[in-house]
Each structure stands twice: as structure tokens, then as C-alpha cells.
Amino acid sequence: MSDKIPMTREGYDKLVKELEFLKTAKRRKIAEEIAHARAFGDLKENAEYDAAKNSQAHNERKIADIEEKLVHVQIIDETKIAKDQALIGATVLLKDLKSGEELAYTLVAQDEADFDENKISVTSPIAKGLLGLRVGDTTEIKIPAGTLKYKVLKISR
């Protein structure tokens, strides 16, 4: 992985916090689970020991993945981004031209995407269709379920 990963400060801080949790509290908990399972004796047929070791391997992989991402993160300085354009870090208020419904999406890096909070990755089809737009612009975005038609009502940061 040699490409820079654009990310907001909020997303970066969230990754750092997750890494700290995995390296401290999660590692401690897994070590306790392994010690507890060892107390049962024979490790060859010890399902709890196997589960704890699998959990440990998964945790270490996750730590390595996050550390690798953090090396390549490029924090987006939102003060240097056009405030009137739909770019990473912007919240875009849209009007669905088919239904008349209003909806808002916040454009974020892939690791920050959270559908429940309407945070969509800039690599998603919808975000790609919004990138660079300004208030008043309209767009048609092709997605697997059909075509979406939106008008940009507001852009905020």
C-alpha cells in the first residue's frame, strides 16, 4: 500500500483511538482468556484455548492493518478546501428530483463511512456523482438499482 489515504481529522483520531484500545484493553482481555483456558490443561483438545488464540490472531491482524493505514494517511486540511464544493469532509443537502425528498450525506474517507450517520465514502457511486458539485447543480447518478437525480441545496462543513 503506497497510495496516500485521504482522511478527515475526525477519522484519523478515531483510528488512533481504536488502535490504542486494541493494543491495550483488548490485548489484556485476550491474554486473560488464554491464561484461563490454559488452566483447563491439555491444549490439544481445548476449544476455549483455540478460540482465544484465534481472537488473538484476529486482534494482531487488525492492529497491523490500522498501523499500515496510519502510515499512509493524509489528513485533509478542511480550511484549505473550497467551502462551496462537494468534497471530502462536506455535508451535502440534496433534493431527490424524483420524490421531492431532502436528504443529506457527509462525504468521508472509506474507513470513516457509516451508513447510520449518513457518512458515505468518497469512493462510493453516490459520492463520486456528488464530488465537485456546487449549490444549485443537478446530477444523475447511476447505481445498480437505477438512476438517482439530485439537486444540491446546501453544502456545509
C-alpha positions as a LaTeX table, in Angstrom:
\begin{tabular}{lrrr}
\hline
Residue & $x$ (\AA) & $y$ (\AA) & $z$ (\AA) \\
\hline
Met1 & 0.00 & 0.00 & 0.00 \\
Ser2 & 1.86 & 3.08 & $-1.22$ \\
Asp3 & $-1.01$ & 5.45 & $-2.02$ \\
Lys4 & $-1.99$ & 8.20 & 0.36 \\
Ile5 & $-5.31$ & 7.66 & 2.11 \\
Pro6 & $-7.22$ & 10.94 & 2.41 \\
Met7 & $-8.96$ & 11.22 & 5.76 \\
Thr8 & $-10.55$ & 13.86 & 7.93 \\
Arg9 & $-9.00$ & 14.68 & 11.31 \\
Glu10 & $-12.05$ & 13.08 & 12.96 \\
Gly11 & $-11.50$ & 9.82 & 11.08 \\
Tyr12 & $-7.78$ & 9.80 & 11.88 \\
Asp13 & $-8.43$ & 10.39 & 15.58 \\
Lys14 & $-10.99$ & 7.57 & 15.59 \\
Leu15 & $-8.46$ & 5.14 & 14.06 \\
Val16 & $-5.78$ & 6.14 & 16.58 \\
Lys17 & $-8.26$ & 5.61 & 19.43 \\
Glu18 & $-9.24$ & 2.18 & 18.07 \\
Leu19 & $-5.57$ & 1.20 & 17.73 \\
Glu20 & $-4.89$ & 2.22 & 21.33 \\
Phe21 & $-7.87$ & 0.13 & 22.52 \\
Leu22 & $-6.73$ & $-2.94$ & 20.55 \\
Lys23 & $-3.16$ & $-2.66$ & 21.85 \\
Thr24 & $-4.12$ & $-2.22$ & 25.49 \\
Ala25 & $-7.53$ & $-3.29$ & 26.77 \\
Lys26 & $-8.24$ & $-5.84$ & 24.04 \\
Arg27 & $-4.77$ & $-7.45$ & 24.29 \\
Arg28 & $-5.13$ & $-7.67$ & 28.10 \\
Lys29 & $-8.55$ & $-9.28$ & 27.83 \\
Ile30 & $-7.31$ & $-11.85$ & 25.30 \\
Ala31 & $-4.25$ & $-12.64$ & 27.46 \\
Glu32 & $-6.60$ & $-13.29$ & 30.38 \\
Glu33 & $-8.75$ & $-15.57$ & 28.20 \\
Ile34 & $-5.66$ & $-17.53$ & 27.11 \\
Ala35 & $-4.45$ & $-17.88$ & 30.71 \\
His36 & $-7.92$ & $-19.01$ & 31.81 \\
Ala37 & $-8.10$ & $-21.59$ & 29.01 \\
Arg38 & $-4.60$ & $-22.90$ & 29.81 \\
Ala39 & $-5.79$ & $-23.65$ & 33.32 \\
Phe40 & $-8.02$ & $-26.38$ & 31.88 \\
Gly41 & $-4.96$ & $-28.42$ & 30.99 \\
Asp42 & $-4.48$ & $-30.30$ & 27.69 \\
Leu43 & $-4.20$ & $-27.67$ & 24.96 \\
Lys44 & $-4.67$ & $-30.16$ & 22.10 \\
Glu45 & $-8.39$ & $-30.51$ & 22.68 \\
Asn46 & $-9.10$ & $-27.22$ & 24.38 \\
Ala47 & $-11.74$ & $-25.29$ & 22.41 \\
Glu48 & $-11.53$ & $-22.26$ & 24.70 \\
Tyr49 & $-7.77$ & $-22.04$ & 24.18 \\
Asp50 & $-8.19$ & $-22.33$ & 20.39 \\
Ala51 & $-10.87$ & $-19.63$ & 20.41 \\
Ala52 & $-8.70$ & $-17.30$ & 22.50 \\
Lys53 & $-5.68$ & $-17.86$ & 20.21 \\
Asn54 & $-7.88$ & $-17.16$ & 17.15 \\
Ser55 & $-9.11$ & $-13.99$ & 18.82 \\
Gln56 & $-5.51$ & $-13.00$ & 19.49 \\
Ala57 & $-4.51$ & $-13.57$ & 15.85 \\
His58 & $-7.51$ & $-11.55$ & 14.64 \\
Asn59 & $-6.65$ & $-8.69$ & 17.00 \\
Glu60 & $-3.00$ & $-8.63$ & 15.90 \\
Arg61 & $-4.06$ & $-8.58$ & 12.22 \\
Lys62 & $-6.38$ & $-5.68$ & 12.93 \\
Ile63 & $-3.58$ & $-3.80$ & 14.73 \\
Ala64 & $-1.23$ & $-4.35$ & 11.79 \\
Asp65 & $-3.90$ & $-3.18$ & 9.31 \\
Ile66 & $-4.58$ & 0.02 & 11.24 \\
Glu67 & $-0.86$ & 0.75 & 11.69 \\
Glu68 & $-0.36$ & 0.29 & 7.94 \\
Lys69 & $-3.25$ & 2.66 & 7.18 \\
Leu70 & $-1.97$ & 5.29 & 9.60 \\
Val71 & 1.40 & 5.33 & 7.84 \\
His72 & $-0.35$ & 6.32 & 4.60 \\
Val73 & $-2.99$ & 8.70 & 5.94 \\
Gln74 & $-3.06$ & 12.19 & 4.53 \\
Ile75 & $-5.17$ & 14.34 & 6.83 \\
Ile76 & $-7.35$ & 16.68 & 4.82 \\
Asp77 & $-6.95$ & 20.28 & 5.94 \\
Glu78 & $-10.56$ & 21.37 & 5.65 \\
Thr79 & $-9.54$ & 25.04 & 5.92 \\
Lys80 & $-7.82$ & 24.74 & 2.52 \\
Ile81 & $-10.75$ & 23.08 & 0.73 \\
Ala82 & $-13.31$ & 25.11 & $-1.20$ \\
Lys83 & $-16.27$ & 25.53 & 1.12 \\
Asp84 & $-18.73$ & 25.84 & $-1.76$ \\
Gln85 & $-17.87$ & 22.50 & $-3.35$ \\
Ala86 & $-18.87$ & 18.94 & $-2.50$ \\
Leu87 & $-15.52$ & 17.48 & $-1.45$ \\
Ile88 & $-14.31$ & 15.19 & 1.33 \\
Gly89 & $-15.49$ & 16.45 & 4.70 \\
Ala90 & $-18.50$ & 18.30 & 3.27 \\
Thr91 & $-22.10$ & 17.65 & 4.21 \\
Val92 & $-24.27$ & 17.94 & 1.12 \\
Leu93 & $-28.00$ & 18.61 & 1.39 \\
Leu94 & $-29.78$ & 17.21 & $-1.66$ \\
Lys95 & $-33.24$ & 17.19 & $-3.12$ \\
Asp96 & $-34.27$ & 13.97 & $-4.84$ \\
Leu97 & $-35.78$ & 15.27 & $-8.08$ \\
Lys98 & $-37.95$ & 12.16 & $-8.46$ \\
Ser99 & $-39.53$ & 12.06 & $-4.99$ \\
Gly100 & $-39.00$ & 15.63 & $-3.77$ \\
Glu101 & $-37.44$ & 14.22 & $-0.59$ \\
Glu102 & $-34.49$ & 16.04 & 1.00 \\
Leu103 & $-31.51$ & 14.08 & 2.29 \\
Ala104 & $-28.01$ & 14.86 & 3.47 \\
Tyr105 & $-24.76$ & 12.96 & 3.07 \\
Thr106 & $-21.37$ & 13.68 & 4.58 \\
Leu107 & $-18.52$ & 12.75 & 2.23 \\
Val108 & $-15.77$ & 10.91 & 4.09 \\
Ala109 & $-12.82$ & 8.58 & 3.55 \\
Gln110 & $-13.59$ & 4.90 & 3.07 \\
Asp111 & $-12.64$ & 3.99 & 6.65 \\
Glu112 & $-14.96$ & 6.65 & 8.05 \\
Ala113 & $-18.10$ & 5.60 & 6.19 \\
Asp114 & $-21.09$ & 4.96 & 8.46 \\
Phe115 & $-24.45$ & 4.44 & 6.78 \\
Asp116 & $-26.36$ & 5.02 & 10.04 \\
Glu117 & $-24.86$ & 8.52 & 10.27 \\
Asn118 & $-25.25$ & 9.23 & 6.52 \\
Lys119 & $-21.47$ & 9.29 & 6.12 \\
Ile120 & $-20.62$ & 7.90 & 2.68 \\
Ser121 & $-17.23$ & 7.03 & 1.27 \\
Val122 & $-15.89$ & 9.28 & $-1.48$ \\
Thr123 & $-15.28$ & 6.04 & $-3.40$ \\
Ser124 & $-18.99$ & 5.11 & $-3.40$ \\
Pro125 & $-21.05$ & 5.62 & $-6.57$ \\
Ile126 & $-23.25$ & 8.29 & $-4.95$ \\
Ala127 & $-20.30$ & 10.28 & $-3.57$ \\
Lys128 & $-18.46$ & 10.05 & $-6.89$ \\
Gly129 & $-21.52$ & 11.59 & $-8.52$ \\
Leu130 & $-21.53$ & 14.44 & $-5.98$ \\
Leu131 & $-17.81$ & 15.29 & $-5.86$ \\
Gly132 & $-17.07$ & 18.74 & $-7.21$ \\
Leu133 & $-20.69$ & 19.90 & $-7.38$ \\
Arg134 & $-21.83$ & 23.29 & $-6.08$ \\
Val135 & $-25.12$ & 24.61 & $-4.71$ \\
Gly136 & $-27.72$ & 24.67 & $-7.49$ \\
Asp137 & $-26.03$ & 21.93 & $-9.54$ \\
Thr138 & $-28.05$ & 18.89 & $-10.59$ \\
Thr139 & $-26.69$ & 15.43 & $-11.23$ \\
Glu140 & $-27.74$ & 12.00 & $-12.39$ \\
Ile141 & $-26.01$ & 9.12 & $-10.66$ \\
Lys142 & $-26.22$ & 5.58 & $-11.98$ \\
Ile143 & $-26.39$ & 2.92 & $-9.29$ \\
Pro144 & $-27.26$ & $-0.78$ & $-9.58$ \\
Ala145 & $-30.90$ & $-0.05$ & $-8.65$ \\
Gly146 & $-31.32$ & 2.62 & $-11.34$ \\
Thr147 & $-30.58$ & 6.31 & $-11.76$ \\
Leu148 & $-30.74$ & 8.90 & $-8.99$ \\
Lys149 & $-31.45$ & 12.54 & $-9.84$ \\
Tyr150 & $-30.41$ & 15.13 & $-7.27$ \\
Lys151 & $-30.17$ & 18.88 & $-6.92$ \\
Val152 & $-27.62$ & 20.31 & $-4.47$ \\
Leu153 & $-29.41$ & 22.60 & $-1.99$ \\
Lys154 & $-26.64$ & 23.32 & 0.52 \\
Ile155 & $-23.01$ & 22.45 & 1.25 \\
Ser156 & $-21.59$ & 22.80 & 4.75 \\
Arg157 & $-18.51$ & 21.79 & 6.68 \\
\hline
\end{tabular}
